[in-house]
């Protein structure tokens, strides 16, 4: 054992307190993102008295590692005073929090080196497990409690900045969505007199293809008339050359794409360039539980290709990109895909279905005004994403430097 490293088992203890009196009702599960989240498990008929109780600042982890890919499901309870979790999880606590901070230990568990170690040490034929004894044998640096507090404070400052950016972007997206609905769903865009069109008596006409009234002069077109589609790239696992980022369904099925977590792709040099993504491209999942989920690429995009279970929809005219992006990323569009996808156990949607939908296309002059109104919102969103990307790299740097206990990033934070 290295002199400044300590055996974790000397600092933690396992807990097996059951919910025998049924006083705790909040049921949580451990996600591979290393957070405790409300469980979606079907508990009808389950004996909740056998579930384990976890309290604030205690840990839970799933010993079975073979089902989670490269991540170990381990988390610290911070959002609830008390909750219950499945018997399959291990619950443990720190013996003396004046010697080891829960937040500092959770930082150690967040390191990719911990995940790799735990996967390497997992064993079993039917399923691999990383059991309690092996967890206790982990060695980690445990500096003085004051140093731990300083490390945690710096890490939390970065994390809070990232969360703030996410909140800002969520509000900006809500503003953009409200603007789109006001103009193109409620038809209350400004008329030539600066008044809201529909409520000011703007002429509406019935459209048979759309089966509804639309502003006079607007036309119904199928998406395939103004877009092109392409199925994604099949990763070449046998090719050693590493190329661009490889965007998958799991990457687009989130509020925003965390490019730092998107893997790089082994490439076929003669083929992959046809799949490089550009600003304005819209990706739609074509299979599984996420069928119909869509994401439009913004200006902050590295060199990347998209996976074979995604379809790229590229708008022919850049004037239509924002407008079509709102349509395809909407819940209405996803419901259309879900209602028309083939297969029950594993829904499937092809490119033809994705672009068969009729939409109401406004005049180009109006879309130009709409794009101008969106510009400031999109620029602000892009700035937030760029800053968050830098902050996520600083997060990774903090975690990687824990082994040396020399973590100082105040200057870098100031520069952002």
C-alpha positions as CSV (number, residue, x, y, z in Angstrom):
1,X,0.0,0.0,0.0
2,X,1.3,3.5,-0.9
3,X,2.1,5.5,2.2
4,X,-0.5,8.1,1.6
5,X,-3.2,5.6,0.6
6,X,-5.7,4.1,3.1
7,X,-7.8,1.0,2.9
8,X,-11.4,2.0,2.4
9,X,-12.7,-0.8,4.6
10,X,-11.2,0.9,7.6
11,X,-13.5,3.8,7.1
12,X,-16.9,2.4,6.1
13,X,-19.5,-0.1,7.5
14,X,-22.3,-2.0,5.8
15,X,-25.9,-1.3,6.9
16,X,-28.8,-3.8,6.6
17,X,-31.6,-1.9,8.3
18,X,-35.0,-3.1,6.9
19,X,-38.2,-1.1,6.4
20,X,-40.0,-3.5,8.9
21,X,-42.5,-0.9,10.2
22,X,-43.3,0.4,6.6
23,X,-42.7,4.0,7.7
24,X,-40.6,4.9,4.7
25,X,-42.4,5.0,1.3
26,X,-39.9,6.8,-1.0
27,X,-38.4,4.1,-3.3
28,X,-35.2,4.9,-5.1
29,X,-32.8,3.1,-7.5
30,X,-29.2,3.7,-8.3
31,X,-28.6,4.9,-11.9
32,X,-25.4,4.3,-13.8
33,X,-25.0,8.1,-13.7
34,X,-24.2,7.6,-10.0
35,X,-27.3,9.2,-8.6
36,X,-30.2,7.9,-6.6
37,X,-33.4,8.4,-8.6
38,X,-37.1,7.4,-8.1
39,X,-37.5,3.8,-9.0
40,X,-39.7,2.7,-11.9
41,X,-39.8,-0.9,-10.8
42,X,-43.2,-2.7,-10.5
43,X,-43.7,-3.2,-6.8
44,X,-47.3,-4.5,-6.9
45,X,-47.4,-7.4,-4.5
46,X,-43.9,-6.8,-3.2
47,X,-43.2,-7.0,0.5
48,X,-41.9,-3.5,1.2
49,X,-40.9,-4.4,4.7
50,X,-37.9,-6.3,3.3
51,X,-36.5,-3.3,1.5
52,X,-33.4,-1.6,2.9
53,X,-33.4,1.9,4.4
54,X,-30.9,4.4,3.3
55,X,-30.5,7.8,5.0
56,X,-29.0,11.1,4.1
57,X,-25.2,11.0,3.3
58,X,-25.2,7.2,3.1
59,X,-24.2,5.2,0.1
60,X,-25.8,2.5,-2.0
61,X,-24.3,0.4,-4.8
62,X,-25.2,-2.5,-7.0
63,X,-22.7,-5.4,-6.7
64,X,-23.8,-6.9,-10.1
65,X,-21.6,-5.1,-12.6
66,X,-22.1,-7.2,-15.8
67,X,-25.4,-5.4,-16.7
68,X,-24.2,-1.8,-16.6
69,X,-21.5,-1.7,-19.3
70,X,-18.4,0.2,-18.0
71,X,-20.1,2.1,-15.2
72,X,-20.6,0.9,-11.6
73,X,-23.9,1.8,-10.0
74,X,-23.0,3.6,-6.9
75,X,-24.4,6.8,-5.4
76,X,-24.6,9.0,-2.3
77,X,-28.1,10.0,-1.0
78,X,-28.3,13.8,-0.9
79,X,-31.9,14.7,-1.9
80,X,-33.9,12.8,0.8
81,X,-33.5,12.4,4.5
82,X,-34.6,8.8,4.2
83,X,-35.6,6.3,1.5
84,X,-35.8,2.6,0.7
85,X,-34.0,0.6,-2.0
86,X,-34.1,-2.9,-3.2
87,X,-32.5,-5.7,-1.3
88,X,-30.1,-6.3,-4.2
89,X,-28.2,-3.1,-3.3
90,X,-25.6,-2.8,-0.6
91,X,-26.0,0.2,1.8
92,X,-23.0,1.5,3.7
93,X,-22.0,4.5,5.7
94,X,-18.8,6.2,6.8
95,X,-17.8,5.4,10.3
96,X,-16.4,8.8,11.2
97,X,-17.3,11.7,9.0
98,X,-14.6,13.9,10.8
99,X,-12.0,11.7,9.1
100,X,-13.7,11.1,5.7
101,X,-16.3,13.2,4.0
102,X,-19.1,11.5,2.1
103,X,-18.8,14.0,-0.7
104,X,-15.0,13.4,-1.0
105,X,-15.5,9.6,-1.2
106,X,-18.3,10.1,-3.8
107,X,-15.8,12.1,-5.9
108,X,-13.5,9.1,-5.8
109,X,-16.3,6.8,-6.9
110,X,-17.0,9.2,-9.8
111,X,-13.5,8.7,-11.3
112,X,-13.4,6.5,-14.4
113,X,-10.4,4.8,-12.8
114,X,-12.7,3.5,-10.1
115,X,-15.1,2.1,-12.7
116,X,-12.3,0.3,-14.5
117,X,-10.9,-1.1,-11.3
118,X,-14.3,-2.4,-10.1
119,X,-15.0,-4.0,-13.5
120,X,-11.6,-5.6,-13.6
121,X,-12.0,-7.0,-10.0
122,X,-15.6,-8.3,-10.7
123,X,-15.9,-12.0,-11.0
124,X,-18.5,-14.7,-11.6
125,X,-19.6,-17.0,-14.5
126,X,-23.3,-16.3,-14.9
127,X,-23.1,-12.7,-13.8
128,X,-20.1,-10.6,-12.6
129,X,-20.1,-9.0,-9.2
130,X,-18.0,-6.5,-7.3
131,X,-18.8,-7.6,-3.8
132,X,-18.5,-5.9,-0.4
133,X,-15.1,-7.4,0.5
134,X,-13.6,-6.1,-2.7
135,X,-15.0,-2.7,-2.2
136,X,-13.4,-2.6,1.2
137,X,-10.0,-3.4,-0.3
138,X,-9.9,-0.3,-2.4
139,X,-7.1,2.0,-1.5
140,X,-7.4,5.8,-1.8
141,X,-5.7,8.9,-0.5
142,X,-7.4,10.4,2.5
143,X,-5.9,13.7,3.4
144,X,-6.7,15.9,6.4
145,X,-10.4,16.8,6.7
146,X,-9.6,20.4,5.9
147,X,-8.0,19.4,2.6
148,X,-11.0,17.2,1.8
149,X,-13.3,20.1,2.3
150,X,-11.3,22.3,0.0
151,X,-11.3,19.6,-2.7
152,X,-15.0,19.1,-2.4
153,X,-15.8,22.8,-2.4
154,X,-13.9,23.3,-5.7
155,X,-15.6,20.4,-7.3
156,X,-19.0,21.5,-6.2
157,X,-18.4,25.0,-7.5
158,X,-17.7,23.6,-10.9
159,X,-20.7,21.3,-10.7
160,X,-23.0,24.1,-9.6
161,X,-21.9,26.2,-12.6
162,X,-22.7,23.4,-14.9
163,X,-26.1,22.9,-13.3
164,X,-26.8,26.7,-13.6
165,X,-25.9,26.6,-17.3
166,X,-28.4,23.7,-17.7
167,X,-31.1,25.7,-16.0
168,X,-30.4,28.7,-18.2
169,X,-30.5,26.6,-21.3
170,X,-33.7,25.0,-20.2
171,X,-35.4,28.4,-19.8
172,X,-34.0,29.6,-23.1
173,X,-35.4,26.5,-24.8
174,X,-38.8,27.1,-23.2
175,X,-38.7,30.6,-24.5
176,X,-37.9,29.4,-28.0
177,X,-40.6,26.8,-27.9
178,X,-43.1,29.4,-26.7
179,X,-42.2,31.6,-29.6
180,X,-42.6,28.8,-32.1
181,X,-46.0,27.8,-30.8
182,X,-47.2,31.5,-30.7
183,X,-46.2,31.9,-34.4
184,X,-46.9,28.6,-36.0
185,X,-49.4,26.8,-33.7
186,X,-51.6,29.6,-32.4
187,X,-50.9,31.7,-35.6
188,X,-50.4,34.8,-33.6
189,X,-47.4,36.1,-35.5
190,X,-47.4,39.8,-36.2
191,X,-49.4,40.9,-39.2
192,X,-48.4,43.9,-41.4
193,X,-49.9,46.2,-38.8
194,X,-47.8,44.6,-35.9
195,X,-50.9,43.0,-34.5
196,X,-51.4,39.2,-33.6
197,X,-52.6,37.7,-36.9
198,X,-55.4,35.3,-35.9
199,X,-57.0,37.2,-33.0
200,X,-56.9,40.4,-35.1
201,X,-59.0,38.8,-37.8
202,X,-56.4,37.4,-40.1
203,X,-57.9,35.3,-42.9
204,X,-57.9,31.5,-42.2
205,X,-58.6,28.9,-44.8
206,X,-59.3,25.1,-44.4
207,X,-56.6,22.8,-45.6
208,X,-57.7,19.3,-46.5
209,X,-54.2,17.6,-46.2
210,X,-53.8,19.1,-42.7
211,X,-57.5,18.8,-41.8
212,X,-57.5,22.2,-40.1
213,X,-57.6,25.9,-40.8
214,X,-54.3,27.7,-41.6
215,X,-53.4,31.3,-42.5
216,X,-54.2,32.2,-46.1
217,X,-51.2,31.7,-48.4
218,X,-49.6,29.0,-46.3
219,X,-49.2,25.6,-48.1
220,X,-49.3,22.0,-47.0
221,X,-46.2,20.0,-48.0
222,X,-44.8,16.6,-47.0
223,X,-41.5,16.6,-45.2
224,X,-39.9,14.5,-48.0
225,X,-40.5,17.4,-50.4
226,X,-38.1,19.7,-48.5
227,X,-35.7,17.2,-46.8
228,X,-33.3,14.4,-47.5
229,X,-32.7,11.4,-45.2
230,X,-29.8,9.1,-44.5
231,X,-29.3,6.1,-42.3
232,X,-26.3,6.2,-39.9
233,X,-22.8,4.8,-39.9
234,X,-22.0,1.2,-38.8
235,X,-19.1,1.3,-36.4
236,X,-16.1,-0.7,-37.8
237,X,-14.9,-2.4,-34.6
238,X,-12.0,-4.2,-36.3
239,X,-10.5,-0.9,-37.6
240,X,-7.9,0.5,-35.3
241,X,-7.8,4.1,-36.6
242,X,-9.8,6.3,-34.3
243,X,-11.8,9.0,-36.0
244,X,-14.5,11.5,-35.1
245,X,-17.1,11.3,-32.2
246,X,-19.7,8.6,-32.6
247,X,-23.2,9.9,-31.7
248,X,-25.6,7.2,-30.5
249,X,-29.3,7.1,-29.5
250,X,-28.3,7.4,-25.8
251,X,-26.5,10.6,-26.6
252,X,-29.5,12.3,-28.2
253,X,-32.1,11.1,-25.7
254,X,-31.0,13.7,-23.2
255,X,-31.7,17.4,-22.6
256,X,-28.4,18.3,-24.3
257,X,-25.6,16.4,-25.9
258,X,-22.6,16.0,-23.6
259,X,-19.9,15.7,-26.2
260,X,-17.2,15.0,-23.6
261,X,-19.0,11.7,-22.9
262,X,-19.6,10.7,-26.6
263,X,-17.0,8.0,-27.6
264,X,-14.7,8.2,-30.5
265,X,-15.4,6.0,-33.5
266,X,-13.2,3.5,-35.3
267,X,-13.4,4.4,-38.9
268,X,-13.3,3.2,-42.5
269,X,-11.2,6.0,-44.1
270,X,-13.0,5.7,-47.4
271,X,-16.5,5.8,-46.1
272,X,-17.1,7.6,-42.9
273,X,-17.0,11.2,-44.3
274,X,-20.4,10.8,-45.8
275,X,-21.8,10.6,-42.2
276,X,-20.2,13.8,-40.8
277,X,-22.8,15.9,-39.0
278,X,-23.4,19.6,-39.7
279,X,-25.3,22.4,-37.9
280,X,-29.0,22.1,-38.6
281,X,-29.0,18.3,-39.1
282,X,-31.8,16.5,-37.3
283,X,-31.3,13.0,-35.9
284,X,-34.2,10.7,-35.2
285,X,-34.0,7.4,-33.4
286,X,-35.6,4.7,-35.5
287,X,-35.9,1.7,-33.1
288,X,-36.6,0.6,-29.6
289,X,-38.0,2.4,-26.6
290,X,-36.6,5.8,-27.8
291,X,-38.1,5.5,-31.3
292,X,-39.0,9.0,-32.6
293,X,-36.8,10.8,-30.1
294,X,-35.0,13.6,-32.1
295,X,-32.3,16.2,-31.7
296,X,-31.2,19.0,-33.9
297,X,-27.5,19.8,-34.1
298,X,-26.6,23.4,-33.0
299,X,-23.5,25.5,-33.8
300,X,-21.5,23.8,-31.0
301,X,-20.7,20.5,-32.7
302,X,-17.3,18.7,-33.1
303,X,-16.5,16.4,-35.9
304,X,-18.9,13.6,-35.4
305,X,-20.7,10.8,-37.2
306,X,-24.1,9.2,-36.3
307,X,-24.9,5.6,-35.5
308,X,-26.8,3.2,-37.7
309,X,-29.9,3.3,-35.4
310,X,-30.3,7.0,-36.2
311,X,-31.7,8.7,-39.3
312,X,-30.4,12.0,-40.4
313,X,-33.0,14.4,-41.8
314,X,-31.3,17.3,-43.6
315,X,-33.4,20.3,-44.6
316,X,-32.8,21.4,-48.2
317,X,-33.1,25.1,-47.6
318,X,-31.4,26.7,-44.5
319,X,-34.4,29.1,-44.1
320,X,-36.5,26.1,-43.0
321,X,-33.9,24.5,-40.6
322,X,-35.2,26.1,-37.3
323,X,-38.8,25.7,-38.3
324,X,-38.5,22.0,-39.3
325,X,-36.3,21.4,-36.2
326,X,-39.1,22.5,-33.9
327,X,-41.6,20.2,-35.7
328,X,-39.4,17.1,-35.6
329,X,-38.2,17.5,-32.0
330,X,-41.8,18.0,-30.8
331,X,-43.9,15.6,-28.8
332,X,-46.5,15.7,-31.5
333,X,-44.0,14.4,-34.0
334,X,-42.8,11.6,-31.7
335,X,-46.4,10.6,-31.1
336,X,-46.9,10.4,-34.9
337,X,-43.9,8.1,-35.1
338,X,-45.0,5.9,-32.2
339,X,-48.5,5.6,-33.6
340,X,-47.2,4.6,-37.1
341,X,-44.1,2.6,-36.2
342,X,-44.1,-1.1,-37.0
343,X,-43.6,-3.8,-34.4
344,X,-45.0,-4.0,-30.9
345,X,-42.2,-5.4,-28.7
346,X,-39.5,-3.4,-30.6
347,X,-41.1,-0.5,-32.6
348,X,-39.3,0.3,-35.8
349,X,-39.6,3.5,-37.9
350,X,-38.0,4.0,-41.3
351,X,-36.9,7.1,-43.1
352,X,-40.0,7.0,-45.4
353,X,-42.3,7.2,-42.4
354,X,-40.3,10.0,-40.8
355,X,-40.7,12.3,-43.8
356,X,-44.3,11.3,-44.9
357,X,-45.9,13.7,-42.5
358,X,-47.7,16.8,-44.0
359,X,-46.8,20.1,-42.4
360,X,-47.9,23.7,-42.9
361,X,-45.2,25.7,-44.5
362,X,-45.2,29.5,-44.0
363,X,-43.8,32.0,-46.5
364,X,-40.0,32.5,-46.5
365,X,-40.3,36.1,-45.5
366,X,-42.0,35.0,-42.2
367,X,-39.4,32.3,-41.6
368,X,-36.6,34.9,-42.0
369,X,-38.2,37.1,-39.3
370,X,-38.6,34.0,-37.1
371,X,-34.9,33.1,-37.5
372,X,-33.9,36.6,-36.6
373,X,-36.0,36.4,-33.5
374,X,-34.4,33.1,-32.5
375,X,-30.8,34.3,-33.1
376,X,-30.1,35.8,-29.7
377,X,-31.6,32.8,-27.9
378,X,-29.5,30.4,-29.9
379,X,-26.4,32.4,-29.4
380,X,-26.9,32.4,-25.6
381,X,-27.6,28.6,-25.7
382,X,-24.4,28.0,-27.6
383,X,-22.3,30.1,-25.2
384,X,-23.7,28.1,-22.2
385,X,-22.9,24.8,-23.9
386,X,-19.3,25.9,-24.7
387,X,-18.8,27.0,-21.1
388,X,-20.3,23.8,-19.8
389,X,-18.0,21.7,-22.0
390,X,-15.0,23.4,-20.5
391,X,-16.3,23.0,-17.0
392,X,-16.9,19.3,-17.6
393,X,-13.3,19.0,-18.6
394,X,-12.3,20.7,-15.4
395,X,-14.5,18.3,-13.5
396,X,-12.6,15.4,-15.0
397,X,-9.3,17.1,-14.2
398,X,-10.3,17.5,-10.6
399,X,-11.2,13.8,-10.4
400,X,-8.0,12.6,-12.1
401,X,-5.8,14.7,-9.8
402,X,-7.4,13.3,-6.6
403,X,-4.6,10.7,-6.5
404,X,-2.1,13.5,-6.0
405,X,-4.2,15.7,-3.6
406,X,-3.1,18.8,-5.4
407,X,-6.2,20.3,-6.9
408,X,-6.3,24.0,-7.6
409,X,-8.4,25.4,-10.4
410,X,-9.4,28.9,-9.2
411,X,-7.5,30.6,-12.0
412,X,-9.1,28.4,-14.6
413,X,-12.6,29.1,-13.2
414,X,-11.9,32.8,-13.3
415,X,-10.9,32.6,-16.9
416,X,-14.2,31.0,-18.0
